[in-house]
Amino acid sequence: MSLLDLDSISRALPHPWKSAVVGRVGESNIKVLRMDEMPSAAEVHDYTEGLLVISGQLLLGVQGEVITVVAGQMYLAGAGVPHEVLPGSHGTLVIVDV
């Protein structure tokens, strides 16, 4: 088993919002990325996506609602539900494709 410093990994990535797979559990990818205050276009997936904030905050737009996810919290973006990153998101985000 390996010890991962997720903040360090995200800071070392060459581009914000470009994730790197750091592991797998069953069929699920575990990815880390660096958020940089800029928004990201709406996405929709055919699987549930777990969005776990390690540091900073994630501001999401989901069906007209603004959702703030802070360090230590996870938001589950359901399969088929569009979600977008709003301006002001920053820090380290772990994404688990469920």
The first five atom37 places (N, CA, C, CB, O) and aatype in JSON, in Angstrom:
{
  "aatype": [12, 15, 10, 10, 3, 10, 3, 15, 9, 15, 1, 0, 10, 14, 8, 14, 17, 11, 15, 0, 19, 19, 7, 1, 19, 7, 6, 15, 2, 9, 11, 19, 10, 1, 12, 3, 6, 12, 14, 15, 0, 0, 6, 19, 8, 3, 18, 16, 6, 7, 10, 10, 19, 9, 15, 7, 5, 10, 10, 10, 7, 19, 5, 7, 6, 19, 9, 16, 19, 19, 0, 7, 5, 12, 18, 10, 0, 7, 0, 7, 19, 14, 8, 6, 19, 10, 14, 7, 15, 8, 7, 16, 10, 19, 9, 19, 3, 19],
  "atom_mask": [
    [1, 1, 1, 1, 1],
    [1, 1, 1, 1, 1],
    [1, 1, 1, 1, 1],
    [1, 1, 1, 1, 1],
    [1, 1, 1, 1, 1],
    [1, 1, 1, 1, 1],
    [1, 1, 1, 1, 1],
    [1, 1, 1, 1, 1],
    [1, 1, 1, 1, 1],
    [1, 1, 1, 1, 1],
    [1, 1, 1, 1, 1],
    [1, 1, 1, 1, 1],
    [1, 1, 1, 1, 1],
    [1, 1, 1, 1, 1],
    [1, 1, 1, 1, 1],
    [1, 1, 1, 1, 1],
    [1, 1, 1, 1, 1],
    [1, 1, 1, 1, 1],
    [1, 1, 1, 1, 1],
    [1, 1, 1, 1, 1],
    [1, 1, 1, 1, 1],
    [1, 1, 1, 1, 1],
    [1, 1, 1, 0, 1],
    [1, 1, 1, 1, 1],
    [1, 1, 1, 1, 1],
    [1, 1, 1, 0, 1],
    [1, 1, 1, 1, 1],
    [1, 1, 1, 1, 1],
    [1, 1, 1, 1, 1],
    [1, 1, 1, 1, 1],
    [1, 1, 1, 1, 1],
    [1, 1, 1, 1, 1],
    [1, 1, 1, 1, 1],
    [1, 1, 1, 1, 1],
    [1, 1, 1, 1, 1],
    [1, 1, 1, 1, 1],
    [1, 1, 1, 1, 1],
    [1, 1, 1, 1, 1],
    [1, 1, 1, 1, 1],
    [1, 1, 1, 1, 1],
    [1, 1, 1, 1, 1],
    [1, 1, 1, 1, 1],
    [1, 1, 1, 1, 1],
    [1, 1, 1, 1, 1],
    [1, 1, 1, 1, 1],
    [1, 1, 1, 1, 1],
    [1, 1, 1, 1, 1],
    [1, 1, 1, 1, 1],
    [1, 1, 1, 1, 1],
    [1, 1, 1, 0, 1],
    [1, 1, 1, 1, 1],
    [1, 1, 1, 1, 1],
    [1, 1, 1, 1, 1],
    [1, 1, 1, 1, 1],
    [1, 1, 1, 1, 1],
    [1, 1, 1, 0, 1],
    [1, 1, 1, 1, 1],
    [1, 1, 1, 1, 1],
    [1, 1, 1, 1, 1],
    [1, 1, 1, 1, 1],
    [1, 1, 1, 0, 1],
    [1, 1, 1, 1, 1],
    [1, 1, 1, 1, 1],
    [1, 1, 1, 0, 1],
    [1, 1, 1, 1, 1],
    [1, 1, 1, 1, 1],
    [1, 1, 1, 1, 1],
    [1, 1, 1, 1, 1],
    [1, 1, 1, 1, 1],
    [1, 1, 1, 1, 1],
    [1, 1, 1, 1, 1],
    [1, 1, 1, 0, 1],
    [1, 1, 1, 1, 1],
    [1, 1, 1, 1, 1],
    [1, 1, 1, 1, 1],
    [1, 1, 1, 1, 1],
    [1, 1, 1, 1, 1],
    [1, 1, 1, 0, 1],
    [1, 1, 1, 1, 1],
    [1, 1, 1, 0, 1],
    [1, 1, 1, 1, 1],
    [1, 1, 1, 1, 1],
    [1, 1, 1, 1, 1],
    [1, 1, 1, 1, 1],
    [1, 1, 1, 1, 1],
    [1, 1, 1, 1, 1],
    [1, 1, 1, 1, 1],
    [1, 1, 1, 0, 1],
    [1, 1, 1, 1, 1],
    [1, 1, 1, 1, 1],
    [1, 1, 1, 0, 1],
    [1, 1, 1, 1, 1],
    [1, 1, 1, 1, 1],
    [1, 1, 1, 1, 1],
    [1, 1, 1, 1, 1],
    [1, 1, 1, 1, 1],
    [1, 1, 1, 1, 1],
    [1, 1, 1, 1, 1]
  ],
  "atom_positions": [
    [[0.85, -1.17, 0.0], [0.0, 0.0, 0.0], [0.89, 1.24, 0.0], [-0.96, 0.0, 1.22], [1.94, 1.25, 0.65]],
    [[0.48, 2.27, -0.73], [1.29, 3.47, -0.86], [0.61, 4.64, -0.14], [1.52, 3.81, -2.34], [-0.61, 4.73, -0.07]],
    [[1.44, 5.53, 0.38], [0.96, 6.76, 0.99], [0.99, 7.85, -0.08], [1.83, 7.16, 2.24], [2.03, 8.07, -0.7]],
    [[-0.14, 8.53, -0.3], [-0.23, 9.57, -1.32], [-0.47, 10.92, -0.66], [-1.35, 9.24, -2.34], [-1.38, 11.06, 0.15]],
    [[0.33, 11.91, -1.01], [0.11, 13.28, -0.58], [-0.64, 13.98, -1.71], [1.47, 14.02, -0.24], [-0.03, 14.49, -2.65]],
    [[-1.96, 14.01, -1.61], [-2.81, 14.47, -2.7], [-2.61, 15.95, -3.02], [-4.25, 14.22, -2.37], [-2.66, 16.33, -4.19]],
    [[-2.37, 16.79, -2.01], [-2.08, 18.21, -2.28], [-0.8, 18.35, -3.1], [-1.96, 18.99, -0.96], [-0.76, 19.13, -4.05]],
    [[0.23, 17.62, -2.74], [1.51, 17.69, -3.48], [1.35, 17.2, -4.91], [2.59, 16.88, -2.76], [1.89, 17.78, -5.85]],
    [[0.6, 16.11, -5.07], [0.38, 15.57, -6.42], [-0.36, 16.6, -7.27], [-0.44, 14.25, -6.35], [0.02, 16.83, -8.42]],
    [[-1.4, 17.23, -6.71], [-2.17, 18.2, -7.5], [-1.32, 19.42, -7.87], [-3.42, 18.64, -6.73], [-1.43, 19.93, -8.98]],
    [[-0.49, 19.88, -6.94], [0.36, 21.05, -7.24], [1.39, 20.74, -8.31], [1.08, 21.53, -5.97], [1.8, 21.64, -9.05]],
    [[1.81, 19.49, -8.42], [2.82, 19.1, -9.41], [2.25, 18.87, -10.8], [3.53, 17.86, -8.95], [3.0, 18.76, -11.76]],
    [[0.93, 18.81, -10.92], [0.33, 18.59, -12.23], [0.57, 19.81, -13.13], [-1.19, 18.31, -12.1], [0.53, 20.94, -12.65]],
    [[0.84, 19.58, -14.42], [1.18, 20.7, -15.31], [0.04, 21.66, -15.61], [1.7, 20.15, -16.59], [0.29, 22.82, -15.93]],
    [[-1.22, 21.2, -15.5], [-2.34, 22.05, -15.86], [-3.48, 21.87, -14.85], [-2.83, 21.72, -17.28], [-3.78, 20.75, -14.43]],
    [[-4.12, 22.98, -14.47], [-5.31, 22.84, -13.63], [-6.43, 22.17, -14.41], [-5.78, 24.22, -13.1], [-6.48, 22.24, -15.64]],
    [[-7.32, 21.54, -13.69], [-8.51, 20.87, -14.25], [-8.18, 19.69, -15.14], [-9.33, 21.87, -15.02], [-9.07, 19.18, -15.82]],
    [[-6.94, 19.24, -15.17], [-6.56, 18.02, -15.9], [-6.18, 16.99, -14.85], [-5.37, 18.29, -16.93], [-5.14, 17.11, -14.2]],
    [[-7.01, 15.99, -14.69], [-6.8, 15.02, -13.61], [-5.76, 13.98, -13.95], [-8.11, 14.34, -13.26], [-5.46, 13.73, -15.12]],
    [[-5.22, 13.37, -12.91], [-4.3, 12.25, -13.02], [-4.87, 11.1, -12.2], [-2.84, 12.63, -12.54], [-5.28, 11.3, -11.06]],
    [[-4.91, 9.92, -12.77], [-5.38, 8.74, -12.05], [-4.3, 8.33, -11.06], [-5.74, 7.56, -13.02], [-3.15, 8.1, -11.45]],
    [[-4.67, 8.24, -9.78], [-3.71, 7.85, -8.75], [-3.99, 6.45, -8.21], [-3.73, 8.85, -7.61], [-3.19, 5.91, -7.44]],
    [[-5.12, 5.85, -8.61], [-5.42, 4.5, -8.16], [-6.76, 4.03, -8.7], [0.0, 0.0, 0.0], [-7.49, 4.78, -9.35]],
    [[-7.06, 2.78, -8.4], [-8.33, 2.18, -8.79], [-8.84, 1.33, -7.64], [-8.18, 1.34, -10.09], [-8.06, 0.69, -6.93]],
    [[-10.15, 1.33, -7.47], [-10.81, 0.44, -6.53], [-11.9, -0.27, -7.33], [-11.4, 1.22, -5.26], [-12.87, 0.36, -7.75]],
    [[-11.74, -1.55, -7.54], [-12.67, -2.26, -8.42], [-12.63, -1.64, -9.79], [0.0, 0.0, 0.0], [-11.57, -1.54, -10.41]],
    [[-13.79, -1.23, -10.28], [-13.9, -0.59, -11.59], [-13.8, 0.93, -11.52], [-15.2, -0.97, -12.25], [-13.89, 1.61, -12.54]],
    [[-13.61, 1.48, -10.32], [-13.62, 2.93, -10.12], [-12.22, 3.53, -10.2], [-14.24, 3.27, -8.79], [-11.29, 3.04, -9.55]],
    [[-12.08, 4.59, -10.99], [-10.85, 5.37, -11.0], [-10.86, 6.35, -9.84], [-10.67, 6.11, -12.36], [-11.91, 6.89, -9.49]],
    [[-9.69, 6.58, -9.26], [-9.5, 7.63, -8.27], [-8.55, 8.62, -8.91], [-8.93, 7.07, -6.89], [-7.41, 8.29, -9.24]],
    [[-9.03, 9.86, -9.09], [-8.26, 10.88, -9.8], [-8.06, 12.09, -8.89], [-8.97, 11.29, -11.12], [-8.88, 12.37, -8.01]],
    [[-6.98, 12.8, -9.13], [-6.71, 14.04, -8.39], [-6.46, 15.15, -9.4], [-5.49, 13.88, -7.42], [-5.92, 14.92, -10.48]],
    [[-6.88, 16.36, -9.02], [-6.62, 17.51, -9.88], [-6.5, 18.77, -9.04], [-7.71, 17.68, -10.93], [-6.86, 18.8, -7.86]],
    [[-5.98, 19.8, -9.68], [-5.81, 21.11, -9.05], [-6.87, 22.06, -9.62], [-4.37, 21.67, -9.27], [-6.99, 22.21, -10.83]],
    [[-7.63, 22.68, -8.73], [-8.61, 23.69, -9.14], [-7.93, 25.05, -9.11], [-9.88, 23.67, -8.22], [-7.08, 25.3, -8.25]],
    [[-8.31, 25.96, -10.03], [-7.58, 27.23, -10.13], [-8.44, 28.49, -10.2], [-6.72, 27.19, -11.33], [-8.04, 29.44, -10.86]],
    [[-9.58, 28.53, -9.56], [-10.47, 29.68, -9.51], [-11.3, 29.88, -10.78], [-9.66, 30.92, -9.25], [-12.3, 30.59, -10.75]],
    [[-10.9, 29.27, -11.9], [-11.62, 29.45, -13.16], [-12.77, 28.46, -13.26], [-10.66, 29.29, -14.36], [-12.7, 27.35, -12.73]],
    [[-13.84, 28.86, -13.95], [-14.96, 27.94, -14.13], [-14.63, 26.84, -15.13], [-16.21, 28.7, -14.58], [-13.66, 26.93, -15.88]],
    [[-15.44, 25.82, -15.12], [-15.31, 24.71, -16.07], [-16.71, 24.44, -16.63], [-14.7, 23.42, -15.37], [-17.7, 24.51, -15.9]],
    [[-16.78, 24.14, -17.9], [-18.07, 23.93, -18.57], [-18.84, 22.77, -17.94], [-17.85, 23.66, -20.06], [-18.26, 21.88, -17.32]],
    [[-20.14, 22.81, -18.11], [-21.01, 21.76, -17.59], [-20.64, 20.41, -18.2], [-22.49, 22.08, -17.87], [-20.29, 20.3, -19.37]],
    [[-20.73, 19.38, -17.36], [-20.47, 18.01, -17.77], [-21.63, 17.14, -17.35], [-19.13, 17.48, -17.17], [-22.36, 17.47, -16.41]],
    [[-21.8, 16.05, -18.03], [-22.76, 15.03, -17.63], [-22.14, 13.68, -17.94], [-24.16, 15.22, -18.35], [-21.54, 13.5, -19.0]],
    [[-22.29, 12.74, -17.02], [-21.67, 11.42, -17.18], [-22.73, 10.34, -17.08], [-20.56, 11.2, -16.12], [-23.82, 10.57, -16.57]],
    [[-22.4, 9.17, -17.58], [-23.32, 8.03, -17.46], [-23.02, 7.21, -16.22], [-23.25, 7.15, -18.71], [-23.45, 6.06, -16.11]],
    [[-22.29, 7.8, -15.28], [-21.95, 7.18, -14.01], [-21.98, 8.26, -12.93], [-20.55, 6.47, -14.07], [-21.87, 9.45, -13.23]],
    [[-22.11, 7.85, -11.68], [-22.05, 8.8, -10.58], [-20.6, 9.19, -10.36], [-22.66, 8.2, -9.29], [-19.7, 8.35, -10.44]],
    [[-20.38, 10.46, -10.07], [-19.03, 10.98, -9.85], [-18.96, 11.54, -8.43], [-18.67, 12.08, -10.91], [-19.71, 12.44, -8.08]],
    [[-18.06, 10.99, -7.62], [-17.83, 11.52, -6.28], [-16.78, 12.62, -6.35], [0.0, 0.0, 0.0], [-15.69, 12.39, -6.87]],
    [[-17.1, 13.8, -5.84], [-16.2, 14.95, -5.86], [-15.82, 15.28, -4.43], [-16.87, 16.18, -6.57], [-16.6, 15.88, -3.69]],
    [[-14.61, 14.89, -4.04], [-14.11, 15.02, -2.67], [-13.08, 16.14, -2.61], [-13.5, 13.69, -2.17], [-12.03, 16.06, -3.25]],
    [[-13.38, 17.18, -1.84], [-12.46, 18.31, -1.7], [-11.46, 17.98, -0.6], [-13.23, 19.63, -1.39], [-11.85, 17.7, 0.54]],
    [[-10.19, 18.02, -0.94], [-9.09, 17.77, 0.01], [-8.67, 19.07, 0.67], [-7.88, 17.1, -0.7], [-8.46, 19.12, 1.88]],
    [[-8.54, 20.13, -0.14], [-8.22, 21.46, 0.38], [-8.93, 22.49, -0.48], [-6.67, 21.72, 0.4], [-9.22, 22.24, -1.65]],
    [[-9.23, 23.65, 0.1], [-9.91, 24.7, -0.63], [-11.42, 24.48, -0.67], [0.0, 0.0, 0.0], [-12.01, 24.0, 0.29]],
    [[-12.03, 24.85, -1.81], [-13.47, 24.68, -1.96], [-13.83, 24.47, -3.42], [-14.22, 25.89, -1.39], [-13.13, 24.94, -4.32]],
    [[-14.92, 23.78, -3.63], [-15.48, 23.54, -4.95], [-16.86, 24.19, -4.98], [-15.56, 22.01, -5.28], [-17.71, 23.9, -4.13]],
    [[-17.09, 25.05, -5.95], [-18.39, 25.68, -6.14], [-19.01, 25.05, -7.38], [-18.28, 27.23, -6.29], [-18.47, 25.15, -8.48]],
    [[-20.15, 24.41, -7.18], [-20.82, 23.71, -8.27], [-22.16, 24.35, -8.6], [-21.03, 22.24, -7.92], [-22.85, 24.85, -7.71]],
    [[-22.51, 24.34, -9.87], [-23.85, 24.67, -10.31], [-24.53, 23.38, -10.73], [0.0, 0.0, 0.0], [-24.07, 22.69, -11.64]],
    [[-25.63, 23.05, -10.05], [-26.37, 21.82, -10.34], [-27.86, 22.16, -10.4], [-26.08, 20.72, -9.25], [-28.47, 22.52, -9.4]],
    [[-28.41, 22.05, -11.58], [-29.85, 22.28, -11.79], [-30.31, 23.61, -11.19], [-30.65, 21.14, -11.19], [-31.33, 23.67, -10.5]],
    [[-29.54, 24.67, -11.46], [-29.91, 26.01, -11.0], [-29.54, 26.32, -9.56], [0.0, 0.0, 0.0], [-29.8, 27.42, -9.09]],
    [[-28.96, 25.37, -8.86], [-28.57, 25.55, -7.46], [-27.05, 25.67, -7.36], [-29.08, 24.38, -6.58], [-26.32, 24.98, -8.08]],
    [[-26.58, 26.55, -6.47], [-25.15, 26.65, -6.18], [-24.85, 25.81, -4.96], [-24.71, 28.15, -5.96], [-25.48, 25.96, -3.91]],
    [[-23.89, 24.91, -5.11], [-23.5, 24.01, -4.02], [-22.04, 24.27, -3.69], [-23.74, 22.51, -4.4], [-21.19, 24.23, -4.57]],
    [[-21.76, 24.54, -2.42], [-20.39, 24.75, -1.96], [-19.93, 23.5, -1.24], [-20.29, 26.01, -1.03], [-20.57, 23.04, -0.29]],
    [[-18.81, 22.95, -1.71], [-18.21, 21.76, -1.1], [-16.86, 22.18, -0.56], [-18.09, 20.57, -2.14], [-16.0, 22.66, -1.31]],
    [[-16.65, 22.01, 0.75], [-15.4, 22.44, 1.38], [-14.56, 21.22, 1.75], [-15.69, 23.29, 2.64], [-15.0, 20.08, 1.65]],
    [[-13.33, 21.49, 2.18], [-12.39, 20.43, 2.54], [-13.04, 19.45, 3.52], [-11.12, 21.03, 3.15], [-13.61, 19.84, 4.54]],
    [[-12.92, 18.18, 3.18], [-13.5, 17.13, 4.01], [-14.9, 16.71, 3.59], [0.0, 0.0, 0.0], [-15.46, 15.76, 4.15]],
    [[-15.47, 17.42, 2.61], [-16.8, 17.07, 2.13], [-16.73, 16.47, 0.74], [-17.71, 18.31, 2.13], [-15.81, 16.73, -0.03]],
    [[-17.75, 15.63, 0.43], [-17.86, 15.03, -0.9], [-19.26, 15.27, -1.44], [-17.54, 13.5, -0.85], [-20.25, 15.14, -0.72]],
    [[-19.32, 15.63, -2.71], [-20.59, 15.77, -3.41], [-20.69, 14.62, -4.41], [-20.72, 17.16, -4.11], [-19.73, 14.35, -5.13]],
    [[-21.84, 13.96, -4.45], [-22.07, 12.91, -5.42], [-22.91, 13.47, -6.55], [-22.76, 11.68, -4.77], [-24.09, 13.75, -6.38]],
    [[-22.28, 13.63, -7.71], [-22.97, 14.09, -8.91], [-23.56, 12.86, -9.58], [-22.01, 14.89, -9.88], [-22.83, 12.02, -10.12]],
    [[-24.87, 12.75, -9.54], [-25.54, 11.57, -10.05], [-25.38, 11.38, -11.55], [0.0, 0.0, 0.0], [-25.22, 12.35, -12.29]],
    [[-25.43, 10.15, -11.98], [-25.37, 9.83, -13.4], [-26.48, 10.57, -14.13], [-25.49, 8.28, -13.63], [-27.63, 10.59, -13.7]],
    [[-26.11, 11.19, -15.25], [-27.09, 11.89, -16.07], [-27.43, 13.29, -15.61], [0.0, 0.0, 0.0], [-28.24, 13.95, -16.27]],
    [[-26.86, 13.77, -14.51], [-27.16, 15.11, -13.99], [-26.05, 16.08, -14.39], [-27.33, 15.08, -12.43], [-24.9, 15.9, -13.97]],
    [[-26.36, 17.1, -15.21], [-25.33, 18.08, -15.58], [-24.85, 18.86, -14.34], [-25.88, 19.06, -16.65], [-25.65, 19.23, -13.47]],
    [[-23.56, 19.1, -14.29], [-22.98, 19.89, -13.21], [-21.82, 20.69, -13.77], [-22.5, 18.97, -12.04], [-21.07, 20.22, -14.63]],
    [[-21.68, 21.93, -13.27], [-20.6, 22.79, -13.75], [-19.84, 23.38, -12.59], [-21.16, 23.92, -14.65], [-20.4, 23.62, -11.51]],
    [[-18.55, 23.62, -12.8], [-17.71, 24.27, -11.8], [-17.85, 25.77, -11.98], [-16.21, 23.81, -11.92], [-17.71, 26.3, -13.09]],
    [[-18.12, 26.46, -10.88], [-18.3, 27.9, -10.91], [-17.01, 28.62, -10.53], [-19.43, 28.31, -9.95], [-16.13, 28.02, -9.9]],
    [[-16.87, 29.91, -10.92], [-15.67, 30.67, -10.56], [-15.46, 30.68, -9.05], [-15.76, 32.11, -11.1], [-16.42, 30.74, -8.28]],
    [[-14.21, 30.64, -8.64], [-13.86, 30.68, -7.22], [-13.47, 29.35, -6.63], [0.0, 0.0, 0.0], [-13.02, 29.29, -5.48]],
    [[-13.63, 28.27, -7.39], [-13.19, 26.96, -6.9], [-11.66, 26.94, -6.89], [-13.76, 25.79, -7.8], [-11.02, 27.39, -7.84]],
    [[-11.09, 26.41, -5.81], [-9.63, 26.36, -5.71], [-9.21, 25.24, -4.76], [-9.05, 27.73, -5.22], [-9.99, 24.82, -3.9]],
    [[-8.0, 24.77, -4.92], [-7.47, 23.74, -4.03], [-7.31, 22.4, -4.73], [0.0, 0.0, 0.0], [-7.09, 22.34, -5.94]],
    [[-7.43, 21.34, -3.96], [-7.22, 19.98, -4.46], [-8.53, 19.22, -4.43], [-6.15, 19.23, -3.63], [-9.24, 19.22, -3.42]],
    [[-8.84, 18.58, -5.54], [-10.07, 17.81, -5.7], [-9.73, 16.38, -6.07], [-10.99, 18.44, -6.77], [-8.9, 16.13, -6.94]],
    [[-10.37, 15.44, -5.4], [-10.28, 14.02, -5.77], [-11.62, 13.64, -6.39], [-9.95, 13.1, -4.51], [-12.68, 13.96, -5.86]],
    [[-11.54, 12.96, -7.52], [-12.73, 12.5, -8.23], [-12.73, 10.97, -8.22], [-12.78, 13.06, -9.69], [-11.75, 10.33, -8.59]],
    [[-13.86, 10.4, -7.79], [-14.02, 8.94, -7.81], [-15.18, 8.63, -8.73], [-14.26, 8.36, -6.36], [-16.32, 9.02, -8.47]],
    [[-14.87, 7.93, -9.83], [-15.91, 7.49, -10.76], [-16.55, 6.24, -10.2], [-15.32, 7.24, -12.19], [-15.92, 5.18, -10.15]],
    [[-17.81, 6.36, -9.78], [-18.48, 5.27, -9.1], [-19.29, 4.44, -10.08], [-19.38, 5.8, -7.98], [-19.93, 3.46, -9.69]]
  ]
}
